[in-house]
Amino acid sequence: MKNKQPPVVDDNRQLWRGKPLVSIVMPVRNGEKYLPQAIDSLVQQTYRQWELVVVNDNSKDNTLSILKKYAKKYNRIFVYSTKRRVGISRALELGLKKAKGDFIARMDADDICLPERLAKQVSYLKRRSDVVAIGAQCYVINAKGKHIGKKKFPLTYPEIYDFAFKFNPVQHPTLMFVRSRLPEDFEYYHDSFDGAEDLDLLFKLFRYGRVENMNQYLLKYRIHQLNSSLIDVKDNFRQALLARVKAVRKYNYQPSFSGLIVTLAQFFIVSFLPAKFIYRLYFVMRKIKSEAESVEKAVKKQALKPRFAFSS
């Protein structure tokens, strides 16, 4: 009888006793252009106790073949594909059902994690049992990977709680949460909020513990011509407004007076200003206005086309 060959184990695999398993959940649709960089940044993490669960949402490009190559090389990468397009929320829910870890890290297929992202967030959450989720600060890069700015977010729970009714207080691809600190029947994402699924999740997390941001830059957030949050800015705002209304009605969220004023102002801006002015305002506020022109061109090209890429 021939001896059974041992399973192939990637060279970087190292499991440490006592270290929690981190499941990185990544939805992707037609993400071939930046996907290898995103996965490589995870392979290079200093924290080794992780698995990557990728949900390929019926991609029409080379996304699936790229994923298969990585899954063959690294036995901690698991790929699942949908038979039809289901949207980002359902893709995320599928990924969560397949994830084995208690610590869940979000990641998008066009961003880049800095090497110590997982290690620092796991350490933070292990020290703070009252925190259910943690985010971080972001560098901003363009399509070529050039540094073009920063995204700074509030740090403390009171600031984040108040900020959520004005703007999104956590960059979703930096989020890590602990499932055991939430109810077993907790609903993470709902497809009626595609485009604002991250904000809807935050309002639900507020009910069970603190949500905070680390004062460290742990992600390179990529702005490019297919960012869904930029291409569909008006629709995404409407989804965010619905998520905020739901939070007040269903989750007993209590917005501040300033939060109500800011949301009302945003409503008028988004309702009456042309999209190109909204984009310019966004880039000026983020001090990355050099990218406004390229995004405006992309918006015109995509106006009559379906949205193809998952990105925040």
C-alpha positions as CSV (number, residue, x, y, z in Angstrom):
1,M,0.0,0.0,0.0
2,K,1.3,3.4,-1.0
3,N,1.8,5.9,1.7
4,K,-0.7,8.8,1.6
5,Q,0.9,12.1,0.7
6,P,0.6,14.8,3.3
7,P,-1.6,17.8,2.4
8,V,0.1,20.7,0.7
9,V,0.8,23.4,3.2
10,D,1.9,26.9,2.1
11,D,5.3,28.0,3.1
12,N,3.9,30.9,5.2
13,R,1.5,28.8,7.3
14,Q,2.2,28.8,11.0
15,L,-0.6,28.1,13.5
16,W,0.0,29.3,17.1
17,R,-1.8,27.8,20.1
18,G,-3.8,30.3,22.0
19,K,-4.1,32.7,19.0
20,P,-7.7,33.3,17.7
21,L,-8.5,32.4,14.2
22,V,-9.2,35.4,12.0
23,S,-11.5,34.9,9.1
24,I,-11.0,37.5,6.4
25,V,-14.2,37.9,4.3
26,M,-13.8,39.4,0.9
27,P,-16.6,39.8,-1.7
28,V,-15.5,40.4,-5.3
29,R,-17.0,40.9,-8.6
30,N,-14.9,41.5,-11.7
31,G,-11.9,42.5,-9.6
32,E,-9.1,41.0,-11.6
33,K,-7.1,44.3,-11.9
34,Y,-6.3,44.8,-8.2
35,L,-7.2,41.4,-6.7
36,P,-3.6,40.0,-6.6
37,Q,-2.3,43.0,-4.7
38,A,-5.1,42.7,-2.2
39,I,-4.4,39.0,-1.6
40,D,-0.7,39.4,-1.5
41,S,-1.1,42.0,1.3
42,L,-2.9,39.4,3.3
43,V,-0.4,36.7,2.7
44,Q,2.3,39.1,4.0
45,Q,0.5,39.7,7.3
46,T,2.7,39.3,10.4
47,Y,-0.3,37.6,12.2
48,R,-0.4,34.1,10.8
49,Q,-3.6,32.6,12.3
50,W,-6.0,33.5,9.5
51,E,-8.1,32.2,6.7
52,L,-9.3,34.1,3.7
53,V,-12.9,33.4,2.5
54,V,-13.6,34.9,-0.9
55,V,-17.0,35.1,-2.4
56,N,-16.8,35.5,-6.2
57,D,-20.2,37.1,-7.2
58,N,-20.5,35.7,-10.7
59,S,-17.6,37.6,-12.1
60,K,-17.2,37.8,-15.9
61,D,-13.5,38.5,-16.1
62,N,-10.5,36.5,-14.9
63,T,-11.3,36.9,-11.2
64,L,-12.2,33.2,-10.6
65,S,-9.0,31.9,-12.3
66,I,-6.9,34.2,-10.2
67,L,-8.6,33.0,-7.1
68,K,-8.2,29.4,-8.0
69,K,-4.4,29.9,-8.5
70,Y,-4.1,31.4,-5.0
71,A,-6.3,28.8,-3.4
72,K,-4.1,26.1,-5.0
73,K,-1.0,27.7,-3.6
74,Y,-2.3,28.6,-0.1
75,N,-4.5,26.1,1.7
76,R,-5.9,28.8,4.0
77,I,-7.7,30.5,1.1
78,F,-11.2,29.3,0.3
79,V,-13.1,30.4,-2.8
80,Y,-16.9,30.3,-3.2
81,S,-18.8,31.4,-6.3
82,T,-22.4,32.3,-6.9
83,K,-24.3,31.0,-9.9
84,R,-25.9,34.5,-10.5
85,R,-25.1,37.9,-9.2
86,V,-26.5,38.3,-5.7
87,G,-25.0,41.7,-4.6
88,I,-22.5,42.6,-1.9
89,S,-24.7,42.0,1.1
90,R,-25.7,38.5,0.2
91,A,-22.1,37.7,-0.8
92,L,-20.9,38.9,2.6
93,E,-23.5,36.8,4.4
94,L,-22.4,33.7,2.4
95,G,-18.8,34.4,3.3
96,L,-19.7,34.7,7.0
97,K,-21.6,31.4,6.9
98,K,-18.4,29.7,5.5
99,A,-16.0,31.5,7.9
100,K,-14.7,29.4,10.8
101,G,-13.1,32.2,12.9
102,D,-14.5,34.1,15.8
103,F,-12.6,37.2,14.7
104,I,-14.0,38.5,11.4
105,A,-12.0,41.0,9.3
106,R,-13.5,42.7,6.3
107,M,-11.4,43.3,3.2
108,D,-12.1,44.6,-0.3
109,A,-10.5,43.3,-3.5
110,D,-9.0,46.6,-4.5
111,D,-7.4,47.7,-1.2
112,I,-4.1,46.8,0.4
113,C,-3.6,45.8,4.1
114,L,-0.5,47.0,5.8
115,P,1.5,44.0,7.2
116,E,0.6,44.5,10.9
117,R,-3.1,45.2,10.4
118,L,-4.4,41.8,11.7
119,A,-1.9,41.6,14.6
120,K,-2.7,45.0,15.9
121,Q,-6.5,44.7,15.7
122,V,-6.5,41.2,17.3
123,S,-4.3,42.5,20.1
124,Y,-6.7,45.5,20.6
125,L,-9.8,43.4,20.7
126,K,-8.3,40.8,23.1
127,R,-7.4,43.6,25.5
128,R,-10.8,45.2,25.3
129,S,-13.7,42.8,25.9
130,D,-16.2,45.7,25.9
131,V,-15.3,46.5,22.2
132,V,-17.3,44.5,19.6
133,A,-15.7,46.0,16.6
134,I,-12.6,48.0,15.7
135,G,-11.6,50.0,12.6
136,A,-8.5,52.0,11.7
137,Q,-7.2,55.0,9.7
138,C,-6.5,54.8,6.0
139,Y,-4.0,56.0,3.5
140,V,-5.5,56.8,0.1
141,I,-4.0,55.6,-3.1
142,N,-5.0,55.9,-6.7
143,A,-5.4,53.3,-9.5
144,K,-1.6,53.1,-9.9
145,G,-1.0,52.7,-6.2
146,K,0.4,56.3,-5.7
147,H,-0.2,57.8,-2.3
148,I,-2.7,60.7,-2.8
149,G,-4.0,61.4,0.7
150,K,-5.4,60.1,4.0
151,K,-8.8,59.3,5.5
152,K,-9.0,60.2,9.1
153,F,-11.8,58.8,11.3
154,P,-13.0,59.5,14.9
155,L,-11.4,57.2,17.6
156,T,-13.8,56.9,20.5
157,Y,-17.2,55.2,20.8
158,P,-19.1,58.4,21.6
159,E,-17.5,60.2,18.6
160,I,-18.2,57.3,16.3
161,Y,-21.8,56.9,17.6
162,D,-22.5,60.6,16.9
163,F,-20.6,60.7,13.6
164,A,-22.6,57.8,12.2
165,F,-25.6,60.1,11.6
166,K,-23.4,62.6,9.6
167,F,-20.9,60.5,7.7
168,N,-19.6,56.9,7.8
169,P,-17.3,56.8,10.8
170,V,-15.5,53.6,10.0
171,Q,-13.8,52.6,6.7
172,H,-15.4,49.2,6.2
173,P,-12.4,47.3,4.8
174,T,-10.6,48.1,8.1
175,L,-13.4,46.6,10.3
176,M,-12.7,43.6,12.5
177,F,-15.4,42.3,14.8
178,V,-15.8,39.4,17.3
179,R,-18.8,37.1,16.7
180,S,-18.9,35.6,20.2
181,R,-19.6,39.1,21.5
182,L,-22.8,39.3,19.4
183,P,-26.1,37.2,19.6
184,E,-26.1,33.9,17.6
185,D,-28.9,35.2,15.5
186,F,-27.3,38.5,14.7
187,E,-28.0,39.7,11.2
188,Y,-24.9,41.3,9.8
189,Y,-25.9,42.4,6.4
190,H,-29.2,42.9,4.6
191,D,-29.4,43.2,0.8
192,S,-31.9,46.1,1.0
193,F,-29.0,48.3,2.0
194,D,-26.5,47.4,-0.7
195,G,-24.4,50.6,-0.9
196,A,-24.9,51.4,2.8
197,E,-24.5,47.9,4.2
198,D,-21.5,49.0,6.2
199,L,-23.4,51.8,7.9
200,D,-26.4,49.6,8.6
201,L,-24.1,47.1,10.3
202,L,-22.6,49.8,12.5
203,F,-26.0,50.8,13.8
204,K,-26.7,47.2,14.7
205,L,-23.3,46.7,16.4
206,F,-23.9,49.8,18.6
207,R,-26.6,47.8,20.4
208,Y,-24.1,45.2,21.8
209,G,-20.9,47.1,22.6
210,R,-18.4,49.7,21.7
211,V,-17.2,50.4,18.2
212,E,-13.9,52.2,18.0
213,N,-11.1,53.1,15.6
214,M,-7.4,52.6,16.1
215,N,-5.3,55.8,15.7
216,Q,-3.1,53.9,13.3
217,Y,-3.0,53.7,9.5
218,L,-3.6,50.0,8.7
219,L,-5.0,50.1,5.2
220,K,-4.3,51.6,1.8
221,Y,-7.8,52.5,0.4
222,R,-7.8,52.7,-3.4
223,I,-9.7,55.3,-5.3
224,H,-10.2,54.4,-8.9
225,Q,-12.8,54.7,-11.7
226,L,-15.0,51.9,-10.6
227,N,-15.4,52.7,-6.9
228,S,-19.1,51.9,-6.4
229,S,-19.4,54.5,-3.6
230,L,-18.3,57.2,-6.1
231,I,-20.0,55.9,-9.2
232,D,-23.4,55.7,-7.5
233,V,-23.0,58.5,-5.0
234,K,-26.7,59.7,-5.1
235,D,-28.1,56.2,-4.7
236,N,-25.6,55.4,-2.0
237,F,-26.7,58.5,0.0
238,R,-30.3,57.4,-0.3
239,Q,-29.4,54.0,1.1
240,A,-27.4,55.6,3.9
241,L,-30.4,57.9,4.7
242,L,-32.7,54.8,4.9
243,A,-30.2,53.1,7.1
244,R,-30.2,56.1,9.5
245,V,-34.0,56.2,9.6
246,K,-34.1,52.5,10.3
247,A,-31.6,53.0,13.1
248,V,-33.8,55.5,14.8
249,R,-37.0,53.6,14.4
250,K,-35.8,50.0,15.0
251,Y,-32.6,50.2,17.0
252,N,-33.4,53.2,19.2
253,Y,-30.5,55.2,17.9
254,Q,-30.6,58.7,19.2
255,P,-29.0,61.3,16.8
256,S,-27.7,64.5,18.1
257,F,-29.1,67.9,16.9
258,S,-25.9,68.5,14.9
259,G,-26.4,65.0,13.3
260,L,-29.9,65.9,12.2
261,I,-28.7,69.2,10.7
262,V,-25.8,67.7,8.8
263,T,-28.0,64.9,7.4
264,L,-30.6,67.5,6.3
265,A,-27.9,69.6,4.6
266,Q,-26.6,66.5,2.8
267,F,-30.1,65.6,1.7
268,F,-30.4,69.0,-0.1
269,I,-26.9,68.8,-1.5
270,V,-27.3,65.4,-3.0
271,S,-30.9,66.1,-4.2
272,F,-30.2,69.3,-6.0
273,L,-26.5,69.5,-7.0
274,P,-25.2,67.7,-10.1
275,A,-23.1,64.6,-9.3
276,K,-19.9,66.2,-10.6
277,F,-20.1,68.9,-7.9
278,I,-20.7,66.3,-5.2
279,Y,-17.6,64.4,-6.4
280,R,-15.5,67.6,-6.3
281,L,-16.8,68.5,-2.8
282,Y,-15.8,65.0,-1.6
283,F,-12.3,65.2,-3.0
284,V,-11.7,68.7,-1.7
285,M,-12.8,67.6,1.8
286,R,-10.5,64.6,1.6
287,K,-7.7,66.8,0.1
288,I,-7.5,64.4,-2.9
289,K,-9.1,66.6,-5.5
290,S,-6.6,65.6,-8.1
291,E,-8.6,62.5,-8.7
292,A,-12.0,64.2,-9.3
293,E,-11.6,64.6,-13.0
294,S,-10.8,60.9,-13.6
295,V,-13.8,59.8,-11.6
296,E,-16.1,62.2,-13.4
297,K,-15.0,60.7,-16.7
298,A,-15.7,57.3,-15.3
299,V,-19.2,58.3,-14.2
300,K,-20.0,59.4,-17.7
301,K,-18.8,56.1,-19.1
302,Q,-20.6,54.0,-16.6
303,A,-23.9,56.0,-16.7
304,L,-25.6,53.5,-18.9
305,K,-23.7,50.4,-17.7
306,P,-24.3,48.1,-14.7
307,R,-22.0,48.4,-11.8
308,F,-19.2,45.8,-12.0
309,A,-16.8,46.0,-9.1
310,F,-17.3,45.7,-5.4
311,S,-15.3,48.4,-3.7
312,S,-16.0,50.9,-1.0
